[in-house]
Amino acid sequence: MFTVISVFGLLIAVIGLWGFILPKSFMEVMQRFVRSSRGLYWIFGSRLLLGSMLLIAAPVSHYSTLFYVVGVLALFGALVTVLLGPDHIELYMEWWGQRPVICLRVMMLTGWLLGVVLVYVASLSL
């Protein structure tokens, strides 16, 4: 399970780095992805899977509090994705696209850091 969490963390870190280095390109691809017929299902499913795995792995992890917090946030993100629906998610993506590049870079740097922390903490628990 910790290996899968590490893979999720690596994916989050790569996406964060991509968004930090090429923010406009990243936003264009993400907006197309969200508009696709299956984009939101992938987002919902990945958040649900990551959150569930973190909550299941938390009791046996060295950093259980971190796993619980990130797991609950991921599950909350999955719930918000479903409740908002495609129209509001698309508006949210457009809103982010209109922010100054520095705002997007800060958000993506935060995502990169979260991914790196997940990889590190999961590797300690292997």
C-alpha positions in Angstrom: 0.0 0.0 0.0 2.8 2.4 0.8 4.3 1.8 -2.7 1.0 2.9 -4.3 1.0 6.0 -2.0 4.5 6.7 -3.2 3.4 6.5 -6.8 0.5 8.9 -6.1 3.0 11.2 -4.4 5.3 11.0 -7.3 2.5 11.8 -9.7 1.4 14.8 -7.6 5.0 16.0 -7.5 5.4 15.7 -11.3 2.2 17.5 -12.0 3.1 20.2 -9.5 6.5 20.7 -11.1 5.0 20.8 -14.6 2.5 23.5 -13.5 5.3 25.4 -11.8 7.6 25.4 -14.8 4.9 25.8 -17.6 1.8 27.2 -15.9 0.0 28.4 -19.0 0.5 25.0 -20.8 -0.6 23.2 -17.7 -3.8 25.2 -17.4 -4.7 24.6 -21.1 -4.2 20.9 -20.7 -6.2 20.8 -17.4 -9.0 22.8 -18.9 -9.3 20.4 -21.8 -9.1 17.4 -19.4 -11.9 18.8 -17.2 -14.1 19.4 -20.3 -13.5 15.8 -21.5 -16.3 13.3 -20.8 -14.2 11.3 -18.3 -11.9 14.0 -16.8 -13.9 14.6 -13.7 -14.4 10.9 -13.1 -10.6 10.5 -13.1 -10.2 13.4 -10.7 -12.9 12.0 -8.4 -11.6 8.5 -8.5 -8.0 9.4 -7.9 -8.9 11.6 -4.9 -11.2 8.9 -3.5 -8.6 6.2 -3.9 -5.7 8.3 -2.5 -7.8 9.4 0.5 -9.0 5.9 1.3 -5.5 4.4 1.0 -4.1 7.1 3.3 -6.8 6.6 5.9 -6.3 2.8 5.8 -2.5 3.1 6.0 -2.5 5.8 8.7 -2.6 3.5 11.7 0.6 1.6 10.7 2.5 4.7 9.4 5.2 6.5 11.2 3.4 9.8 10.3 -0.2 8.8 11.0 -1.4 12.3 11.6 -0.2 13.5 8.3 -1.8 10.5 6.5 -5.1 11.2 8.3 -5.1 14.9 7.5 -4.2 14.5 3.8 -6.5 11.5 3.5 -9.5 13.5 4.9 -8.6 16.4 2.6 -8.4 14.1 -0.4 -11.8 12.6 0.4 -13.3 16.1 0.9 -11.9 17.1 -2.5 -13.5 14.0 -4.1 -16.8 15.0 -2.5 -16.5 18.6 -3.6 -15.7 17.4 -7.2 -19.0 15.5 -7.2 -21.1 18.1 -5.6 -19.9 21.0 -7.8 -20.3 19.1 -11.0 -18.6 19.8 -14.4 -20.0 23.3 -15.0 -18.7 24.7 -11.7 -15.4 22.9 -11.9 -14.9 24.4 -15.4 -15.7 27.9 -14.0 -13.2 27.2 -11.2 -10.5 26.2 -13.8 -11.2 29.4 -15.8 -10.9 31.5 -12.6 -7.5 30.0 -11.9 -6.5 30.6 -15.6 -7.2 34.3 -15.0 -5.0 34.6 -11.9 -1.5 36.1 -12.2 1.1 33.4 -13.0 2.7 33.8 -9.6 -0.5 32.6 -7.9 -0.6 29.5 -10.0 3.1 28.9 -9.5 2.7 29.1 -5.7 -0.2 26.7 -5.8 1.7 24.2 -8.0 4.8 24.5 -5.8 2.6 23.6 -2.8 1.3 20.6 -4.8 4.9 19.6 -5.6 5.9 19.8 -2.0 2.9 17.7 -1.0 3.9 15.0 -3.5 7.5 15.0 -2.3 6.4 14.7 1.3 4.0 11.8 0.5 6.8 10.0 -1.3 9.2 10.5 1.6 6.8 9.6 4.3 5.5 6.5 2.5 9.1 5.4 1.8 9.8 5.6 5.6 6.9 3.3 6.3 7.9 0.6 3.8 
